[in-house]
């Protein structure tokens, strides 16, 4: 709707237009302060400009009422326009809310180390990235999803060592001496049993086989991570191995040196990241000649920009905040625009169960497994709750609240509104598609307030994506469901003279709830 209003305004106004939604719906559906910006250019009274614009715009068929008020132009859409738009949406469900943009985006998210199952902190970034991709794709962006596999460095060797020692102790019954640092949890013992069976007992008799065990264990962990993600409907277009990237390190380091981006000091090589806003320069090559963790990020982002996307988004854990400036510095040294790389931080999650801290998983060692929470509350509730706050703010929730079948559980509340519509059609003995041609123009103002709210979904989706505030979608769905529940209690529908029109209105509400939930990766229920 907003885009259509813009188009009509642009026929009459040759200035950048801002559209707002008045808090008081009595003022109209939209308002624009355009007269104030025009007044500065034309050197005229904004009140007079607003009056003249209101008079011109009142002639447009899609506007029921246009009036000037204190320099603002308030616009009320016609009932016919809203009815026609709803009819189109109901007939073209898959196209409702779709846009055309064409901007290509490479979205990297999750990228958890393949050293253990996904924990609840990983799950938040996973769900958030998946839904950002779903909404962005729906509103017209070309988005590809990527998982950066952190399979280089000491943590993979440590995984292999942990499996090796667990195999010797728990499977073969040998005495072992555990180091200070190793991976704990029942999953390591499970891996060790499988490794002994798959690789053979002899591989656990000599430490020289640890690298082979490491690779085997890493691959099994990646399989488990993908299984955890698939259980909540998350998939990727690409996987990039960090380990494979280091084959290009000499080439990339040469490019950095040619750009004057590195210098040698104390036997190490440093990136001049302070030249691009970092608080201090960073080591990229250690004294022994081995590249640092940062070097892997530099190669990866060089490779990303080689692929020529219009924009790049990384969703990182909040503990990676310090890496933003140094990675962007490297991008700038390569001659690329660092503003094309956007970093979204995902804060940790605190879980309660019945008001008490949720117990850590014995299987995982010292954290809460994503798969355990999915089993307890289901993937839909998990998805929804992770999207109720901005990703960079702390999130706390009680799993018991998400099991309740009442209005305190938002996913239940929204689904109940959707299912209620299907129940009405069943009682009426009618089908939604039979009523697409029915006019709603005779309904009261409250009905059209509800219709306008239902038709706002495309604007909500676009705004949520552009602002990276996905909680706007969950907020909208709760709001629309609440409006419909109230309307249902205030208005009799079945057996009234306006039954067909009210059922069509209900269909439009259900369509917006269903489409909104679909963008969150949730299938709306038709029966409760």
C-alpha positions in Angstrom: 0.0 0.0 0.0 2.7 2.4 1.0 4.4 2.1 -2.4 1.1 2.8 -4.2 0.6 5.9 -2.1 4.1 7.0 -3.0 3.4 6.6 -6.7 0.3 8.7 -6.5 2.0 11.4 -4.4 4.9 11.6 -6.9 2.5 12.5 -9.7 1.8 15.7 -7.8 5.0 16.4 -5.8 8.5 16.8 -7.2 10.3 16.5 -3.9 11.6 13.6 -1.7 8.5 12.2 0.1 8.3 11.0 3.6 5.3 8.9 4.7 4.4 8.3 8.3 1.6 6.5 10.1 -0.4 8.8 12.5 -0.7 7.4 16.0 -4.3 8.5 16.0 -6.0 6.6 13.2 -8.7 9.3 13.1 -6.2 11.4 11.2 -6.0 8.8 8.4 -3.9 5.9 7.3 -0.8 7.9 6.3 0.5 11.4 6.8 3.3 13.4 5.1 5.2 16.4 6.4 6.2 17.2 2.7 4.8 20.8 2.9 7.5 21.7 5.4 10.4 20.7 3.2 8.7 22.3 0.2 8.2 25.5 2.1 12.0 25.9 2.6 12.6 25.6 -1.2 9.6 27.6 -2.3 9.8 30.1 0.6 6.1 29.8 1.2 3.9 29.1 4.2 3.8 25.3 4.8 0.1 25.5 5.8 -0.8 26.9 2.4 1.2 24.3 0.5 -0.4 21.5 2.6 -3.9 22.9 1.7 -3.1 23.0 -2.0 -1.7 19.5 -2.0 -4.7 18.2 0.0 -7.0 19.7 -2.6 -5.2 18.0 -5.5 -4.8 14.7 -3.8 -8.5 14.6 -2.9 -9.3 14.0 -6.6 -7.4 10.6 -6.5 -9.8 7.6 -6.4 -7.7 5.6 -4.0 -8.1 8.2 -1.3 -11.3 8.5 0.6 -10.3 11.6 2.4 -7.3 14.0 2.3 -7.0 17.0 4.6 -4.3 19.5 5.7 -3.7 19.8 9.4 -1.0 22.1 10.8 1.2 21.7 7.7 0.7 17.9 7.5 -1.2 16.2 4.8 -3.3 13.4 6.2 -4.5 10.6 3.9 -7.3 8.1 4.3 -7.4 5.3 1.8 -10.7 4.5 0.2 -12.7 1.4 1.2 -12.8 0.3 -2.4 -9.0 0.4 -2.7 -8.5 -1.6 0.5 -11.2 -4.1 -0.6 -9.6 -4.5 -4.1 -6.1 -4.9 -2.6 -7.4 -7.6 -0.3 -9.1 -9.4 -3.2 -5.9 -9.3 -5.2 -3.9 -10.6 -2.2 -6.4 -13.5 -1.5 -6.3 -14.5 -5.2 -2.4 -14.2 -5.3 -1.3 -15.6 -1.9 2.2 -16.5 -3.0 2.8 -13.0 -4.4 1.5 -11.1 -1.3 4.3 -9.1 0.1 6.8 -10.0 -2.6 9.0 -7.3 -3.9 11.7 -6.7 -6.5 15.1 -5.4 -5.5 17.8 -7.5 -7.2 20.6 -6.6 -4.8 22.8 -9.7 -4.3 23.8 -10.5 -0.7 26.1 -13.2 0.7 24.9 -14.0 4.2 27.2 -15.9 6.5 25.8 -17.2 9.8 26.1 -19.9 12.4 29.7 -20.9 11.6 30.0 -22.7 14.9 33.3 -24.6 15.5 32.7 -28.2 14.4 33.9 -29.5 17.8 30.6 -30.3 19.4 26.8 -30.1 19.0 25.1 -26.8 18.6 24.3 -25.1 21.9 21.5 -22.6 22.6 23.7 -19.6 21.9 24.5 -20.9 18.3 20.7 -21.5 17.8 19.9 -17.8 18.2 22.2 -16.7 15.4 21.1 -19.7 13.3 17.4 -18.8 13.5 18.0 -15.1 13.1 20.1 -15.6 10.0 17.7 -18.0 8.5 14.7 -15.7 9.0 16.7 -12.7 7.7 17.3 -14.7 4.5 13.7 -15.8 4.2 12.3 -12.2 4.6 15.0 -10.7 2.4 14.4 -13.2 -0.4 10.6 -12.6 -0.2 10.9 -8.8 -0.5 13.2 -9.2 -3.5 16.8 -9.5 -2.5 19.0 -12.3 -4.0 20.4 -13.9 -0.9 22.8 -16.9 -0.6 23.5 -18.5 2.7 27.0 -19.6 3.7 28.5 -21.6 6.6 32.2 -20.8 7.3 33.6 -24.0 8.7 36.3 -23.2 11.4 38.2 -26.4 10.7 41.7 -25.0 11.0 43.8 -24.4 14.1 44.3 -26.1 17.5 40.6 -26.7 18.3 40.3 -29.4 15.7 43.5 -31.1 16.9 42.1 -30.8 20.4 38.9 -32.5 19.3 40.9 -35.4 17.9 43.0 -35.6 21.0 39.9 -35.7 23.2 38.4 -38.5 21.1 41.7 -40.4 21.0 42.0 -40.3 24.8 38.3 -41.1 25.4 38.7 -44.1 23.0 41.7 -45.4 24.9 40.1 -44.9 28.3 36.4 -45.6 27.8 36.5 -48.1 24.9 39.8 -49.9 25.3 40.1 -49.7 29.0 43.6 -48.2 29.0 45.0 -45.7 31.6 45.4 -42.2 30.1 46.6 -38.9 31.4 44.3 -36.1 30.4 45.7 -32.7 29.6 44.4 -29.5 31.2 42.5 -28.5 28.1 40.2 -31.0 26.3 36.6 -31.4 25.2 34.3 -32.9 27.8 30.9 -34.5 27.6 29.2 -37.7 26.8 29.3 -36.8 23.1 33.1 -37.2 23.1 32.7 -40.8 24.5 30.1 -41.5 21.9 32.3 -40.2 19.2 35.2 -42.3 20.5 33.1 -45.5 20.4 32.2 -44.8 16.8 35.8 -43.8 15.9 37.2 -47.1 17.3 34.6 -49.0 15.2 35.1 -47.0 12.0 38.9 -46.4 12.1 40.1 -49.5 14.0 41.6 -50.1 17.4 45.2 -49.7 16.1 44.5 -46.0 15.4 44.2 -45.5 19.2 47.5 -47.1 20.0 49.7 -44.3 18.6 49.5 -40.5 18.9 50.6 -40.1 15.3 47.0 -41.0 14.3 45.5 -38.1 16.1 45.3 -35.8 13.0 43.4 -38.6 11.2 41.0 -39.0 14.1 40.6 -35.2 14.2 39.5 -35.1 10.6 37.1 -38.0 11.1 35.6 -36.4 14.3 35.3 -33.0 12.7 33.3 -34.5 9.8 31.0 -36.3 12.2 30.4 -33.1 14.2 29.5 -31.2 11.0 27.0 -34.0 10.2 25.5 -33.5 13.6 25.4 -29.7 13.3 23.6 -30.0 10.0 21.2 -32.4 11.5 20.5 -30.1 14.4 19.9 -27.2 11.9 17.7 -29.3 9.6 15.5 -30.2 12.6 14.5 -26.5 12.7 14.4 -26.0 9.0 17.8 -24.3 8.4 19.9 -25.1 5.3 22.9 -23.5 3.5 23.8 -22.9 -0.1 27.6 -23.0 0.4 30.1 -24.3 2.9 33.6 -22.8 3.0 36.5 -24.6 4.8 38.8 -22.3 6.7 41.5 -24.9 6.4 41.3 -24.9 2.6 41.8 -21.1 2.5 45.3 -21.2 3.9 46.5 -22.6 0.6 46.2 -19.0 -0.6 47.9 -17.3 2.4 51.2 -16.6 0.6 49.3 -14.9 -2.3 47.1 -12.8 0.0 50.1 -11.8 2.2 51.9 -10.6 -0.9 48.9 -8.5 -1.8 48.8 -7.0 1.7 52.6 -6.3 1.5 52.2 -4.6 -1.9 49.4 -2.4 -0.5 51.7 -1.3 2.4 49.3 -3.0 4.9 51.8 -5.0 6.9 55.1 -4.4 8.7 57.5 -6.6 10.7 58.2 -6.0 14.4 59.5 -8.3 17.2 59.8 -11.1 14.7 56.0 -10.9 13.9 54.1 -9.4 11.0 51.4 -6.9 11.9 48.4 -5.5 10.0 48.2 -1.7 10.1 44.6 -1.9 11.1 44.9 1.4 13.1 44.9 3.2 9.8 41.3 2.1 9.3 39.9 2.7 12.8 41.1 -0.2 14.9 42.4 0.5 18.4 45.7 -1.2 17.7 47.6 -3.0 15.0 47.1 -6.8 14.9 49.5 -9.7 14.4 48.8 -11.8 11.2 52.0 -13.9 11.3 53.6 -15.3 14.5 57.3 -15.5 15.3 57.4 -19.1 14.0 55.9 -18.1 10.7 52.4 -19.5 11.3 49.5 -17.2 10.3 47.1 -16.2 13.0 43.3 -16.7 13.3 42.9 -13.2 11.8 44.8 -14.3 8.7 42.0 -16.9 8.0 39.4 -14.2 8.3 41.4 -12.0 5.9 41.7 -14.7 3.3 38.0 -15.6 3.6 36.9 -12.0 3.1 39.2 -11.5 0.2 37.7 -14.6 -1.3 34.2 -13.3 -0.5 34.8 -10.0 -2.3 36.2 -11.8 -5.3 32.8 -13.4 -5.8 31.3 -10.0 -6.6 28.1 -9.7 -4.4 26.6 -6.3 -3.9 26.6 -6.7 -0.1 27.9 -9.0 2.5 26.3 -9.8 5.9 28.0 -11.7 8.7 26.2 -12.8 11.8 28.7 -13.2 14.6 28.5 -13.9 18.3 28.8 -10.8 20.4 32.3 -12.0 21.6 33.6 -11.3 18.1 32.9 -7.6 18.3 36.7 -6.8 18.4 37.2 -8.5 15.0 35.0 -6.0 13.1 37.5 -3.2 12.7 40.5 -5.4 11.9 38.6 -7.4 9.2 37.2 -4.2 7.6 40.7 -2.7 7.7 42.0 -5.7 5.6 39.1 -5.2 3.1 40.0 -1.5 2.7 43.7 -2.4 2.1 42.6 -4.7 -0.8 40.9 -1.7 -2.4 37.3 -2.8 -1.6 34.6 -0.8 0.1 34.5 -2.0 3.8 30.9 -0.5 4.0 29.8 -3.4 1.9 30.5 -5.7 4.8 27.8 -5.6 7.5 28.4 -7.3 10.8 25.3 -8.2 13.0 26.1 -9.3 16.5 24.1 -12.0 18.3 24.0 -11.9 22.0 23.8 -14.9 24.3 20.6 -16.5 25.6 19.7 -17.3 29.2 17.2 -20.1 29.8 14.9 -20.8 32.7 12.7 -23.7 33.5 9.9 -23.0 36.0 11.8 -19.9 37.1 15.0 -21.7 37.8 18.2 -21.7 35.6 18.0 -24.5 33.0 20.3 -27.4 33.7 23.4 -27.9 31.6 23.5 -31.0 29.3 25.5 -34.0 30.6 25.9 -35.0 27.0 27.4 -31.7 26.1 29.5 -31.2 29.1 29.0 -27.5 30.1 26.3 -26.0 27.9 22.7 -26.3 26.9 22.1 -28.2 23.7 19.9 -26.7 21.0 18.4 -30.2 20.2 17.3 -30.6 23.8 15.3 -27.4 23.7 13.8 -28.3 20.4 12.6 -31.6 21.8 11.1 -29.8 24.8 9.2 -26.9 23.1 9.4 -27.7 19.4 11.1 -25.8 16.6 8.2 -23.3 16.1 8.3 -21.9 19.6 12.2 -21.9 19.5 12.1 -19.9 16.3 9.5 -17.4 17.5 11.1 -16.6 20.9 14.5 -16.0 19.3 13.0 -13.4 17.1 11.2 -11.4 19.8 14.1 -9.1 20.5 16.9 -7.4 18.6 19.8 -9.8 18.0 22.3 -7.6 19.8 20.3 -7.6 23.1 20.3 -10.2 25.8 17.4 -12.7 25.6 16.0 -14.6 28.6 13.0 -16.9 28.5 11.3 -19.7 30.4 10.7 -22.9 28.4 7.6 -23.6 30.6 5.9 -20.4 29.3 6.2 -21.7 25.7 4.4 -24.9 26.5 1.3 -23.1 27.8 -1.9 -23.2 25.8 -3.2 -19.8 26.6 -2.7 -16.1 25.7 0.6 -15.9 27.5 2.2 -18.0 24.9 2.5 -15.8 21.7 2.9 -18.6 19.2 -0.3 -20.3 20.6 -2.1 -16.9 20.6 -1.3 -16.3 16.9 -2.0 -19.8 15.8 -5.4 -19.7 17.6 -6.4 -16.6 15.6 -5.4 -18.3 12.4 -7.2 -21.6 13.3 -10.3 -19.6 14.4 -10.8 -18.3 10.8 -10.8 -21.9 9.5 -13.3 -22.9 12.2 -15.6 -20.1 11.1 -15.6 -21.3 7.5 -16.3 -24.8 8.6 -19.3 -23.6 10.6 -20.5 -21.6 7.7 -20.0 -24.5 5.3 -18.2 -22.2 2.9 -14.7 -22.0 1.3 -12.5 -18.9 1.3 -12.1 -18.9 -2.5 -15.9 -18.8 -3.0 -16.0 -15.3 -1.4 -13.1 -13.5 -3.1 -15.6 -11.5 -5.2 -17.7 -10.4 -2.2 -17.6 -6.6 -1.4 -16.5 -5.5 2.0 -17.3 -1.9 1.5 -20.5 -2.0 3.6 -18.6 -3.1 6.8 -18.1 -0.7 9.7 -15.0 1.4 10.5 -13.6 -1.2 13.0 -13.7 -3.8 10.3 -11.7 -1.6 8.0 -9.2 -0.8 10.7 -8.7 -4.5 11.0 -8.4 -4.9 7.2 -5.9 -2.1 7.0 -3.8 -3.7 9.7 -3.9 -7.1 7.8 -2.8 -5.4 4.6 0.3 -3.8 6.3 2.3 -7.1 6.3 4.3 -6.2 3.2 5.4 -2.9 4.7 6.3 -4.7 8.0 8.4 -7.3 6.2 10.3 -4.7 4.2 10.9 -2.5 7.2 12.0 -5.4 9.4 14.6 -6.5 6.7 15.9 -3.0 6.0 16.2 -2.1 9.7 17.5 -5.6 10.6 14.9 -5.6 13.4 13.1 -8.9 12.9 11.2 -8.5 16.1 9.0 -6.1 14.2 7.4 -9.2 12.5 6.7 -11.0 15.8 5.3 -7.8 17.3 3.1 -7.3 14.2 1.8 -10.8 14.3 0.9 -10.6 18.0 -0.8 -7.2 17.4 -2.8 -8.5 14.4 -3.8 -11.6 16.3 -4.9 -9.5 19.2 -7.0 -7.2 17.0 -8.7 -10.2 15.4 -9.5 -11.9 18.7 -11.1 -8.7 20.0 -13.0 -8.2 16.7 -14.2 -11.8 16.9 -15.6 -11.3 20.5 -17.1 -7.9 19.6 -18.8 -9.0 16.3 -21.1 -11.9 15.5 -20.0 -13.3 12.2 -22.0 -16.5 11.3 -25.6 -15.9 10.5 -25.4 -12.1 10.1 -26.3 -10.1 6.9 -22.6 -9.4 6.5 -21.5 -13.0 7.0 -19.7 -13.3 3.6 -18.0 -9.9 3.9 -16.8 -10.7 7.4 -15.6 -14.1 6.4 -13.6 -12.5 3.6 -12.1 -10.0 6.1 -11.2 -13.0 8.3 -9.5 -14.7 5.3 -7.3 -11.6 4.8 -6.3 -11.6 8.5 -5.5 -15.4 8.2 -3.5 -14.8 5.1 -1.3 -12.1 6.8 -0.8 -14.3 9.9 0.0 -17.3 7.7 2.5 -15.4 5.5 4.1 -13.7 8.5 4.6 -17.0 10.2 6.0 -18.6 7.0 8.6 -15.8 6.9 9.6 -16.9 10.4 9.9 -20.5 9.2 6.7 -21.5 11.0 3.7 -23.3 9.4 0.4 -21.8 10.7 -2.1 -24.2 12.3 -5.6 -24.6 10.9 -6.9 -26.6 13.9 -6.1 -26.3 17.6 
